[in-house]
């Protein structure tokens, strides 16, 4: 097993290098100038002042030198400072990462709690009203984009219930109730999409497993239906479900960019959007690489989960 993990970690190196090249190139070909955005577009900034600031920030150096310097900063875990605020990037990440992690974790929990029971219910009641309702809910979630659903949720909550999420971030440790009020709606929006895809896959795989001979044997022995479904069928049906959940984690992290902006949560997504608007190269590049490393790690965890769910799977 450890050899497989080492191989996967070595394969992650070229993936991360390619990601770094792409994000570095994209930030350099974006229209606009980071220094103009920093000093204002009033036109009163002299060319001499711009040249001095560009030299101080190292933006006048050749691209390959800028890339090599940034790559070394990432390797040494010292990504530098924000161009716009001059705040150390680790300080900004320390404030933003817990928000995104809490949002993603809550969305994942809500998605799985909704998806797996409804998927099993749809499979065990195939072509019955509960099955049709579950399928409609799943297809609806796959059809509605996060930005539209988030805007709709805020609008209807304000119109129907005269309520909007509290303004201003409250930490889970300082004010749990206010924190829950802030995160419940955005986590529900993100979790709904995850639940929709997972629900469909759970229904399909459970239906397939229920037709296997060993499940028929369990029925024939007179075992209770709940034991047959949850002990014998569900665990074997979860391997494809884990696969799709692992794939959806990338969508979940991408969705935080939109949802955090809509619900005014100061997480990684909102930090990245603001950095893109101001052409804050170091923050955008660091955030993208952090997300890329997270996805590589999550994919490895998903693969290792297969062996736990199915002992027949062995990694060498």
C-alpha positions as CSV (number, residue, x, y, z in Angstrom):
1,X,0.0,0.0,0.0
2,X,2.8,2.5,0.9
3,X,4.4,2.0,-2.5
4,X,1.2,2.9,-4.2
5,X,0.9,6.0,-2.0
6,X,4.5,7.1,-2.9
7,X,3.9,6.5,-6.6
8,X,0.8,8.7,-6.5
9,X,2.6,11.4,-4.6
10,X,5.4,11.4,-7.2
11,X,2.8,11.6,-10.0
12,X,1.3,14.6,-8.3
13,X,4.5,16.6,-8.9
14,X,4.1,17.0,-12.7
15,X,0.4,17.7,-12.2
16,X,1.1,20.6,-9.8
17,X,3.9,21.9,-12.0
18,X,1.5,22.0,-15.0
19,X,-1.1,23.7,-12.9
20,X,1.4,26.3,-11.8
21,X,2.5,27.1,-15.3
22,X,-1.1,27.5,-16.4
23,X,-2.2,29.8,-13.7
24,X,1.1,31.9,-14.0
25,X,0.6,32.3,-17.7
26,X,-3.1,33.1,-17.4
27,X,-2.5,35.9,-14.9
28,X,0.1,37.4,-17.1
29,X,-2.1,37.5,-20.2
30,X,-5.1,38.9,-18.4
31,X,-6.1,42.4,-19.7
32,X,-5.2,45.3,-17.4
33,X,-2.3,46.1,-15.2
34,X,-1.9,45.2,-11.6
35,X,-0.1,48.4,-10.7
36,X,-2.7,50.5,-12.4
37,X,-5.4,48.7,-10.4
38,X,-3.3,49.3,-7.3
39,X,-2.5,53.0,-7.8
40,X,-5.9,53.9,-9.3
41,X,-6.9,54.5,-12.9
42,X,-7.0,58.3,-12.5
43,X,-4.1,58.8,-14.9
44,X,-2.2,61.0,-12.5
45,X,0.5,58.3,-11.8
46,X,3.7,59.1,-13.6
47,X,5.5,56.5,-15.7
48,X,8.6,56.9,-13.5
49,X,6.5,56.0,-10.4
50,X,5.0,53.0,-12.1
51,X,8.4,51.8,-13.2
52,X,9.9,52.1,-9.7
53,X,7.0,50.2,-8.2
54,X,7.2,47.5,-10.8
55,X,10.9,47.1,-10.1
56,X,10.3,47.0,-6.3
57,X,7.7,44.2,-6.8
58,X,9.9,42.3,-9.3
59,X,7.4,42.6,-12.1
60,X,9.9,44.1,-14.5
61,X,12.0,40.9,-14.5
62,X,11.7,38.3,-17.3
63,X,8.8,35.9,-16.9
64,X,10.9,32.8,-16.4
65,X,12.7,34.5,-13.5
66,X,9.4,35.6,-12.0
67,X,8.1,32.0,-12.3
68,X,11.2,30.5,-10.8
69,X,11.1,32.9,-7.9
70,X,7.4,32.2,-7.2
71,X,7.9,28.5,-7.5
72,X,10.7,28.6,-4.9
73,X,8.5,30.7,-2.6
74,X,5.7,28.0,-2.9
75,X,8.2,25.2,-2.2
76,X,9.6,27.0,0.9
77,X,6.0,27.8,2.0
78,X,6.6,31.5,1.8
79,X,4.3,32.8,-0.9
80,X,5.1,36.4,-0.3
81,X,2.7,39.4,0.1
82,X,-0.4,40.7,-1.5
83,X,0.3,43.4,-4.2
84,X,-2.9,45.3,-3.3
85,X,-2.9,45.2,0.5
86,X,0.7,44.3,1.2
87,X,-0.6,41.8,3.8
88,X,1.4,38.5,4.1
89,X,-0.5,35.8,2.1
90,X,-0.3,33.3,4.9
91,X,-2.1,35.8,7.1
92,X,-4.9,36.2,4.5
93,X,-5.1,32.4,4.1
94,X,-5.3,31.8,7.8
95,X,-8.5,33.9,7.9
96,X,-10.0,32.6,4.7
97,X,-9.3,28.8,4.8
98,X,-11.4,28.0,8.0
99,X,-14.4,29.7,6.4
100,X,-14.2,27.6,3.2
101,X,-13.4,24.4,5.0
102,X,-16.4,24.9,7.3
103,X,-18.7,25.6,4.3
104,X,-17.4,22.7,2.2
105,X,-17.6,20.2,5.2
106,X,-21.1,21.3,6.1
107,X,-22.2,21.1,2.4
108,X,-20.6,17.6,2.1
109,X,-22.4,16.4,5.3
110,X,-25.7,17.8,4.2
111,X,-25.3,16.3,0.7
112,X,-24.5,12.8,1.9
113,X,-27.2,12.8,4.6
114,X,-29.8,13.7,2.0
115,X,-28.4,11.7,-0.9
116,X,-27.8,8.2,0.4
117,X,-31.1,7.6,2.3
118,X,-33.1,9.0,-0.6
119,X,-31.1,7.0,-3.1
120,X,-31.7,3.8,-1.2
121,X,-35.4,4.6,-0.8
122,X,-35.7,5.2,-4.5
123,X,-34.0,1.9,-5.3
124,X,-36.0,-0.2,-2.8
125,X,-39.3,1.4,-4.0
126,X,-38.5,1.4,-7.7
127,X,-41.2,3.0,-10.0
128,X,-43.3,4.0,-7.0
129,X,-44.3,7.5,-6.0
130,X,-41.3,7.9,-3.6
131,X,-39.0,6.9,-6.4
132,X,-40.4,9.4,-8.8
133,X,-40.2,12.2,-6.2
134,X,-36.5,11.3,-5.5
135,X,-35.7,11.3,-9.2
136,X,-37.4,14.7,-9.7
137,X,-35.4,16.2,-6.8
138,X,-32.2,14.8,-8.2
139,X,-32.7,16.0,-11.7
140,X,-33.7,19.5,-10.4
141,X,-30.6,19.8,-8.4
142,X,-28.4,18.9,-11.4
143,X,-30.3,21.4,-13.6
144,X,-30.0,24.5,-11.4
145,X,-26.6,26.4,-11.3
146,X,-25.3,27.5,-7.9
147,X,-25.4,31.2,-8.6
148,X,-29.1,31.1,-9.7
149,X,-30.1,28.8,-6.8
150,X,-28.3,31.0,-4.2
151,X,-29.9,34.2,-5.5
152,X,-33.3,32.5,-5.5
153,X,-32.9,31.2,-1.9
154,X,-31.9,34.7,-0.6
155,X,-34.7,36.4,-2.5
156,X,-37.5,34.0,-1.4
157,X,-36.2,33.9,2.2
158,X,-36.4,37.7,2.3
159,X,-39.8,37.9,0.6
160,X,-41.6,34.9,2.3
161,X,-40.0,34.9,5.7
162,X,-38.7,38.5,6.0
163,X,-35.3,37.1,6.8
164,X,-31.8,37.4,5.4
165,X,-28.5,35.8,6.6
166,X,-26.7,37.9,9.2
167,X,-24.2,40.3,7.8
168,X,-20.6,40.1,9.1
169,X,-18.8,36.8,9.6
170,X,-19.1,35.2,13.1
171,X,-16.8,32.4,14.0
172,X,-18.1,29.0,15.1
173,X,-16.3,29.2,18.4
174,X,-17.4,32.8,19.2
175,X,-21.1,32.6,18.2
176,X,-22.2,29.1,17.1
177,X,-25.9,30.1,16.5
178,X,-25.0,33.1,14.3
179,X,-22.4,31.1,12.5
180,X,-25.0,28.4,11.8
181,X,-27.4,31.0,10.5
182,X,-24.8,32.3,8.1
183,X,-23.7,28.9,6.8
184,X,-26.9,26.9,6.6
185,X,-28.3,28.4,3.4
186,X,-25.0,28.5,1.4
187,X,-24.1,25.0,2.6
188,X,-27.6,23.8,1.5
189,X,-27.1,25.4,-1.9
190,X,-23.7,23.6,-2.4
191,X,-24.9,20.4,-0.8
192,X,-28.0,20.2,-3.0
193,X,-25.9,19.8,-6.2
194,X,-23.7,17.2,-4.5
195,X,-26.7,15.4,-3.2
196,X,-28.4,15.3,-6.6
197,X,-25.5,13.5,-8.4
198,X,-24.8,11.2,-5.4
199,X,-28.5,10.4,-5.2
200,X,-28.7,9.2,-8.8
201,X,-25.6,7.1,-8.5
202,X,-26.8,5.6,-5.2
203,X,-30.1,4.6,-6.7
204,X,-28.4,3.0,-9.7
205,X,-25.8,1.0,-7.8
206,X,-28.2,-0.2,-5.1
207,X,-30.6,-1.4,-7.8
208,X,-27.7,-3.3,-9.5
209,X,-26.5,-4.9,-6.3
210,X,-30.0,-5.9,-5.2
211,X,-30.2,-8.1,-8.3
212,X,-27.0,-10.0,-7.3
213,X,-27.2,-13.7,-6.3
214,X,-25.9,-13.2,-2.8
215,X,-28.6,-10.7,-2.1
216,X,-31.2,-13.0,-3.4
217,X,-29.8,-15.7,-1.1
218,X,-30.0,-13.3,1.9
219,X,-33.7,-12.7,1.0
220,X,-34.3,-16.4,0.7
221,X,-32.8,-17.0,4.2
222,X,-35.5,-14.8,5.6
223,X,-33.2,-11.9,6.8
224,X,-35.0,-8.7,7.5
225,X,-35.2,-6.3,4.6
226,X,-33.2,-3.5,6.5
227,X,-30.4,-5.9,7.2
228,X,-30.2,-7.1,3.6
229,X,-30.2,-3.6,2.2
230,X,-27.9,-1.8,4.6
231,X,-25.5,-4.6,5.7
232,X,-25.2,-6.7,2.5
233,X,-26.2,-4.4,-0.4
234,X,-25.3,-0.8,0.5
235,X,-21.6,-1.3,1.4
236,X,-20.9,-3.0,-2.0
237,X,-22.9,-0.3,-3.8
238,X,-20.9,2.5,-2.2
239,X,-17.8,2.1,-4.3
240,X,-19.2,3.9,-7.4
241,X,-20.8,6.4,-5.0
242,X,-17.4,7.2,-3.5
243,X,-16.0,7.7,-7.0
244,X,-18.6,10.3,-7.9
245,X,-18.3,12.0,-4.5
246,X,-14.6,12.3,-5.1
247,X,-15.2,13.8,-8.5
248,X,-17.8,16.2,-7.1
249,X,-15.4,17.5,-4.4
250,X,-13.7,19.6,-7.1
251,X,-17.1,21.0,-8.2
252,X,-17.8,21.6,-4.5
253,X,-14.6,23.7,-4.1
254,X,-15.3,25.5,-7.3
255,X,-18.8,26.3,-6.1
256,X,-17.5,28.0,-3.0
257,X,-16.2,30.8,-5.3
258,X,-19.8,31.7,-6.4
259,X,-21.6,30.9,-3.1
260,X,-19.2,32.8,-0.9
261,X,-19.5,35.8,-3.1
262,X,-23.3,35.7,-3.1
263,X,-23.6,35.1,0.7
264,X,-20.7,37.5,1.6
265,X,-18.6,34.9,3.3
266,X,-14.9,35.8,3.7
267,X,-13.5,32.5,2.5
268,X,-11.0,31.4,-0.2
269,X,-13.5,31.8,-3.0
270,X,-14.3,35.4,-2.2
271,X,-10.6,36.1,-1.6
272,X,-9.8,34.7,-5.0
273,X,-12.5,36.7,-6.8
274,X,-11.3,40.0,-5.2
275,X,-7.7,39.1,-6.1
276,X,-8.6,38.5,-9.7
277,X,-10.5,41.8,-9.9
278,X,-7.4,43.7,-8.6
279,X,-4.9,41.5,-10.6
280,X,-3.3,40.5,-7.3
281,X,-1.0,37.8,-8.9
282,X,0.5,36.3,-5.8
283,X,-2.8,35.6,-4.0
284,X,-4.5,34.2,-7.1
285,X,-1.6,31.9,-7.9
286,X,-1.2,30.7,-4.3
287,X,-5.0,30.0,-4.0
288,X,-5.1,28.0,-7.2
289,X,-2.1,25.9,-6.2
290,X,-3.6,25.3,-2.8
291,X,-6.8,24.1,-4.4
292,X,-4.9,21.9,-6.9
293,X,-2.9,20.3,-4.1
294,X,-6.1,19.7,-2.1
295,X,-7.8,18.0,-5.1
296,X,-4.8,15.7,-5.6
297,X,-4.8,14.7,-2.0
298,X,-8.6,14.1,-2.0
299,X,-8.3,11.9,-5.1
300,X,-5.7,9.8,-3.3
301,X,-8.0,9.5,-0.2
302,X,-10.9,8.4,-2.4
303,X,-8.7,5.7,-4.1
304,X,-7.6,4.4,-0.7
305,X,-11.2,4.3,0.5
306,X,-11.9,1.7,-2.1
307,X,-9.7,-0.8,-0.3
308,X,-11.6,-0.2,2.9
309,X,-15.0,-0.7,1.2
310,X,-14.0,-3.7,-0.8
311,X,-11.2,-5.9,0.7
312,X,-10.7,-7.5,-2.8
313,X,-9.1,-4.3,-3.9
314,X,-5.4,-4.2,-3.2
315,X,-2.9,-1.5,-4.2
316,X,0.6,-2.6,-4.8
